Amino acid sequence: MATVNLIIDLGSSYTTIFKSGEGIVLHEPTLCLLSGDVVESSKIIAYGIDAKKMVGNLPEGHHLLYPIQEGAVAYRKAAMALVTHFLKKVVDRNDYFVKPKISAFVNVPCGCQQEERELIQNLFHNCGVMEVYELDSPIFAYYGSTTATENSGSQLVVDIGGGLTNIALMSEAGIDVGYSFGIGGHAIDKGIIEGLESSANVKVGILTAEQIKCEIGSLYENENNYTVVFGKNFLTGNPRSATISSKYIRSMLEYYYGKIADLIVNILKDFSDETLASIFKNGIIVTGGGAKITGLEWFLKQRLECPIIIPELPDFAATRGGAILLADPLRLNQLLKIM
């Protein structure tokens, strides 16, 4: 029986899948389009990128749903349908004479409780995955950084996802200590929505807020790009447009990234002098979709007074790290035993 090995980064915002022998074969929003307002009784009519394409043109009574929230399965039925859809896209049963065995290595948040791990296990088993292995997401992110194998000693990894920020102290043995916090890209998007409602009198959806953040979001003080957004008048509900500048949303970005910086500072206070010396020598690795924001390296350097390392394509660091570990089965097995 053929075996298909997959690395699955099941994020609150995006799902990325690496397939052994082929590379990254899927990167789509972890998103469903429902035919009604009640999740349990609504039919799913679009998944992933197809669901996102409907933004701005939603049929009346339909709504978008993120079934994974803050790194956990929030809507089991929708999550199972979405994962099944993704797996069918990357593993075509017709390519195999005998139905293949699928093994999936899935990242989970730091400190993920046994009940949540079992929920992930059951989710993938019910989607046709025969073997499910879980690793805390900073492990994948750490090995997906080019500096992971270059430095000795401790190194701090900050993985900023859509629903969570995972912070872990890494060593050659794996995670020495790890934390998860409910601050991520979705919280930043909601902050932009609230800011636009209160100060610009325009109401936009969460995907429009994400688009604003990606297009003009910057933590640099002198950055001042512009974009035009379309939404509704917050008071009357009438359609309206507004011109938004990067300077305008900078305070919203500063607030959330400032919170992340404060979390890092508080965590560093608990480490020994020797550990701190190693971290400041090797630098802090920052990964995840939230690490793509312009000016983040500069911003964190100012706040932490420590070298900041943001790898190329930080939103793919976890998937890249999983692929590296998949090619090193001895190391992968050692980490799985630690978990």
C-alpha positions as CSV (number, residue, x, y, z in Angstrom):
1,M,0.0,0.0,0.0
2,A,1.3,3.4,-1.0
3,T,1.9,5.9,1.8
4,V,1.3,9.7,1.4
5,N,3.0,11.8,4.0
6,L,1.5,15.3,4.5
7,I,2.6,18.3,6.7
8,I,-0.6,20.2,7.6
9,D,-0.5,23.7,9.0
10,L,-4.2,24.0,10.0
11,G,-4.4,27.6,10.9
12,S,-7.2,29.8,12.0
13,S,-6.8,32.0,8.8
14,Y,-5.0,29.7,6.3
15,T,-4.3,26.1,5.8
16,T,-1.1,25.0,4.1
17,I,-0.3,21.4,3.1
18,F,3.1,20.0,2.1
19,K,3.1,16.7,0.3
20,S,6.2,14.5,0.4
21,G,7.8,14.3,-3.1
22,E,5.7,17.3,-4.5
23,G,6.2,20.3,-2.2
24,I,3.5,22.7,-1.1
25,V,0.3,21.6,-2.8
26,L,-2.3,23.8,-1.0
27,H,-2.5,27.2,0.6
28,E,-6.0,28.4,1.0
29,P,-8.1,30.3,3.6
30,T,-9.5,28.1,6.4
31,L,-12.9,29.3,5.4
32,C,-16.4,28.1,4.4
33,L,-19.4,29.8,2.8
34,L,-22.6,28.7,4.4
35,S,-26.1,28.9,2.9
36,G,-27.7,30.2,6.1
37,D,-27.1,31.9,9.4
38,V,-27.4,28.7,11.6
39,V,-24.1,26.8,11.3
40,E,-25.5,23.4,12.3
41,S,-28.3,23.4,9.7
42,S,-26.7,25.4,6.9
43,K,-25.2,23.8,3.8
44,I,-21.6,24.5,2.9
45,I,-21.6,25.7,-0.7
46,A,-17.9,26.9,-1.1
47,Y,-14.6,26.2,0.6
48,G,-11.2,27.9,0.9
49,I,-10.3,30.2,-2.0
50,D,-13.6,29.7,-3.7
51,A,-15.4,30.9,-0.5
52,K,-13.1,34.0,-0.3
53,K,-13.8,34.9,-3.9
54,M,-17.5,35.5,-2.8
55,V,-16.5,38.4,-0.5
56,G,-18.4,41.5,-1.7
57,N,-20.9,39.4,-3.6
58,L,-22.5,37.2,-0.9
59,P,-26.0,36.0,-1.7
60,E,-28.5,37.2,0.8
61,G,-28.7,35.0,3.9
62,H,-25.3,33.5,3.3
63,H,-22.3,34.0,5.5
64,L,-18.6,33.1,5.9
65,L,-17.3,30.9,8.7
66,Y,-13.8,30.2,10.0
67,P,-14.3,26.7,11.6
68,I,-10.9,26.8,13.3
69,Q,-10.6,29.6,15.8
70,E,-7.7,30.4,18.2
71,G,-6.0,27.2,17.0
72,A,-8.9,25.0,18.1
73,V,-11.8,23.3,16.3
74,A,-14.7,25.7,16.9
75,Y,-17.2,24.1,14.5
76,R,-16.5,20.4,14.2
77,K,-18.9,19.6,11.3
78,A,-17.7,22.5,9.1
79,A,-14.1,21.7,10.0
80,M,-14.4,18.1,9.0
81,A,-16.1,19.1,5.7
82,L,-13.3,21.6,4.9
83,V,-10.4,19.3,5.8
84,T,-12.0,16.5,3.7
85,H,-12.3,19.0,0.8
86,F,-8.7,20.0,1.1
87,L,-7.5,16.4,1.3
88,K,-9.4,15.4,-1.8
89,K,-7.6,18.3,-3.6
90,V,-4.1,17.1,-2.7
91,V,-4.5,13.3,-2.7
92,D,-6.3,12.1,-5.8
93,R,-7.4,8.5,-5.1
94,N,-7.4,7.9,-8.9
95,D,-3.7,8.3,-9.0
96,Y,-3.2,5.1,-7.0
97,F,-4.0,1.5,-7.9
98,V,-4.7,0.7,-4.2
99,K,-6.2,3.3,-1.9
100,P,-3.1,5.0,-0.3
101,K,-2.5,5.3,3.5
102,I,-2.4,9.0,4.4
103,S,-0.1,10.0,7.3
104,A,-0.4,13.6,8.5
105,F,1.9,15.6,10.7
106,V,-0.2,18.4,12.1
107,N,0.9,21.5,14.1
108,V,-1.0,22.3,17.3
109,P,-0.8,25.3,19.6
110,C,1.7,25.3,22.6
111,G,0.2,23.8,25.6
112,C,-2.6,22.2,23.6
113,Q,-4.6,20.1,26.1
114,Q,-5.2,16.4,25.7
115,E,-8.9,16.9,24.9
116,E,-8.0,19.3,22.1
117,R,-5.4,16.9,20.8
118,E,-7.9,14.1,20.7
119,L,-10.3,16.4,18.9
120,I,-7.7,17.0,16.2
121,Q,-6.9,13.3,16.0
122,N,-10.6,12.4,15.6
123,L,-11.1,15.1,13.0
124,F,-8.4,13.8,10.7
125,H,-9.2,10.2,11.3
126,N,-12.8,10.9,10.3
127,C,-11.5,12.6,7.1
128,G,-9.7,9.4,6.0
129,V,-6.2,10.0,7.5
130,M,-4.9,6.7,9.0
131,E,-2.0,8.1,11.0
132,V,-2.1,11.5,12.7
133,Y,1.0,13.0,14.5
134,E,1.0,16.3,16.4
135,L,3.8,18.7,17.1
136,D,3.6,22.1,18.7
137,S,3.7,24.8,16.0
138,P,6.9,26.6,17.2
139,I,8.8,23.3,16.5
140,F,7.8,23.5,12.8
141,A,8.4,27.2,12.7
142,Y,11.9,26.8,14.3
143,Y,13.1,24.3,11.8
144,G,11.6,26.3,9.0
145,S,13.9,29.2,9.9
146,T,17.3,29.2,8.2
147,T,19.0,30.0,11.6
148,A,17.6,26.9,13.4
149,T,20.6,24.7,12.6
150,E,23.2,27.4,12.6
151,N,23.1,28.5,16.2
152,S,23.8,26.5,19.4
153,G,22.0,27.2,22.7
154,S,18.5,28.6,23.4
155,Q,16.5,30.6,20.9
156,L,13.1,32.2,21.3
157,V,10.4,31.6,18.6
158,V,7.4,33.8,18.2
159,D,4.8,32.4,15.8
160,I,2.0,35.0,15.1
161,G,-0.9,33.2,13.5
162,G,-4.5,34.2,12.7
163,G,-6.0,33.2,16.0
164,L,-3.0,32.7,18.3
165,T,0.5,33.9,19.0
166,N,2.7,31.0,20.2
167,I,6.0,31.8,22.0
168,A,8.4,29.1,22.8
169,L,12.0,28.7,24.1
170,M,13.7,26.2,21.8
171,S,16.8,24.1,22.3
172,E,18.2,21.1,20.5
173,A,15.9,18.9,22.8
174,G,12.8,20.7,21.4
175,I,10.5,23.1,23.4
176,D,11.8,23.9,26.8
177,V,8.8,26.0,27.7
178,G,6.0,27.3,25.5
179,Y,3.0,29.6,25.7
180,S,-0.1,30.4,23.7
181,F,-1.9,33.8,23.7
182,G,-5.2,34.8,22.0
183,I,-3.7,37.6,20.0
184,G,-3.3,37.1,16.2
185,G,-4.2,38.4,12.8
186,H,-7.9,38.1,13.4
187,A,-7.7,40.3,16.5
188,I,-5.8,42.9,14.5
189,D,-8.4,42.8,11.7
190,K,-11.2,43.3,14.3
191,G,-9.3,46.2,15.7
192,I,-9.1,47.8,12.3
193,I,-12.9,47.2,11.9
194,E,-13.6,48.9,15.2
195,G,-11.3,51.8,14.4
196,L,-12.9,52.5,11.1
197,E,-16.4,52.4,12.6
198,S,-15.6,54.8,15.4
199,S,-13.3,57.3,13.6
200,A,-14.1,57.0,9.8
201,N,-17.8,56.1,10.1
202,V,-17.4,53.2,7.7
203,K,-18.3,49.6,8.3
204,V,-16.3,46.8,6.6
205,G,-16.1,43.0,6.9
206,I,-13.2,41.1,8.4
207,L,-11.8,40.1,5.0
208,T,-11.8,43.7,3.9
209,A,-9.9,44.7,7.1
210,E,-7.4,41.9,6.3
211,Q,-6.9,43.3,2.8
212,I,-6.3,46.8,4.3
213,K,-3.7,45.5,6.7
214,C,-1.9,43.6,3.9
215,E,-2.0,46.4,1.4
216,I,-1.0,49.4,3.5
217,G,-0.3,48.2,7.0
218,S,3.0,49.4,8.3
219,L,4.7,50.0,11.7
220,Y,7.1,52.5,10.2
221,E,6.4,56.0,11.5
222,N,7.0,57.7,8.2
223,E,5.0,55.3,6.0
224,N,2.0,56.8,4.4
225,N,0.5,54.7,1.6
226,Y,-3.2,54.9,0.7
227,T,-6.0,52.6,-0.3
228,V,-9.7,53.1,-1.0
229,V,-12.2,50.8,0.8
230,F,-15.8,50.2,0.2
231,G,-18.3,49.5,3.0
232,K,-21.4,50.9,4.6
233,N,-22.0,54.1,6.5
234,F,-21.9,52.9,10.1
235,L,-24.9,55.1,11.1
236,T,-27.2,54.8,8.1
237,G,-26.2,51.6,6.4
238,N,-25.9,53.3,3.0
239,P,-23.0,52.2,0.8
240,R,-19.9,54.5,1.0
241,S,-16.2,54.5,0.3
242,A,-13.3,55.9,2.3
243,T,-9.7,56.6,1.6
244,I,-7.5,55.1,4.3
245,S,-3.8,55.7,4.9
246,S,-1.2,53.5,6.5
247,K,-0.6,56.3,9.0
248,Y,-4.3,56.2,9.9
249,I,-4.2,52.5,10.9
250,R,-0.7,52.5,12.4
251,S,-2.0,53.2,15.9
252,M,-4.2,50.1,15.6
253,L,-1.3,47.9,14.5
254,E,0.9,49.4,17.2
255,Y,-1.6,48.5,19.9
256,Y,-1.7,44.8,19.0
257,Y,2.0,44.3,18.1
258,G,2.8,46.3,21.3
259,K,0.9,43.7,23.2
260,I,2.9,40.9,21.7
261,A,6.1,42.8,22.5
262,D,5.0,43.2,26.1
263,L,4.3,39.4,26.3
264,I,7.8,38.7,25.1
265,V,9.3,41.0,27.7
266,N,7.4,39.4,30.5
267,I,8.4,35.9,29.4
268,L,12.1,36.9,29.1
269,K,12.0,38.1,32.7
270,D,11.5,34.5,33.9
271,F,14.7,33.1,32.2
272,S,18.1,32.7,33.7
273,D,20.9,35.1,32.8
274,E,22.6,32.3,30.7
275,T,19.4,31.7,28.8
276,L,18.9,35.4,28.1
277,A,22.5,35.7,26.9
278,S,21.9,32.9,24.4
279,I,18.6,34.4,23.2
280,F,20.2,37.8,22.7
281,K,23.2,36.3,20.9
282,N,21.1,34.1,18.6
283,G,18.2,36.5,18.1
284,I,14.4,36.0,18.3
285,I,12.8,34.2,15.4
286,V,9.4,35.7,14.4
287,T,7.2,33.7,12.0
288,G,3.6,33.2,10.9
289,G,1.3,35.3,8.7
290,G,1.4,38.1,11.3
291,A,5.2,38.5,10.8
292,K,4.6,39.8,7.2
293,I,3.6,43.3,8.4
294,T,5.9,46.0,7.1
295,G,8.2,47.4,9.7
296,L,7.8,44.6,12.3
297,E,11.5,43.8,12.6
298,W,12.3,47.5,13.2
299,F,9.4,47.8,15.7
300,L,10.4,44.8,17.8
301,K,14.0,45.8,17.8
302,Q,13.0,49.1,19.3
303,R,10.9,47.5,22.0
304,L,13.1,44.5,22.8
305,E,16.6,45.7,22.1
306,C,17.4,42.3,20.7
307,P,18.2,41.0,17.2
308,I,15.0,40.0,15.3
309,I,15.0,37.3,12.6
310,I,12.0,37.2,10.2
311,P,12.6,34.4,7.7
312,E,11.7,34.8,4.0
313,L,8.0,34.0,3.6
314,P,7.3,33.7,7.3
315,D,3.8,32.4,6.8
316,F,5.3,29.3,5.2
317,A,8.0,28.8,7.9
318,A,6.0,26.1,9.8
319,T,5.2,24.1,6.6
320,R,8.9,24.4,5.5
321,G,10.0,23.3,8.9
322,G,7.7,20.3,8.8
323,A,9.1,19.3,5.4
324,I,12.7,19.5,6.7
325,L,11.8,17.3,9.6
326,L,10.0,14.8,7.3
327,A,13.3,14.4,5.5
328,D,15.1,13.7,8.8
329,P,13.0,10.8,10.3
330,L,15.4,10.2,13.2
331,R,15.1,13.8,14.4
332,L,11.3,13.8,13.8
333,N,10.9,10.6,15.8
334,Q,12.9,12.0,18.7
335,L,10.7,15.1,18.8
336,L,7.5,13.0,18.6
337,K,8.7,10.9,21.6
338,I,9.3,14.1,23.6
339,M,5.8,15.3,22.8
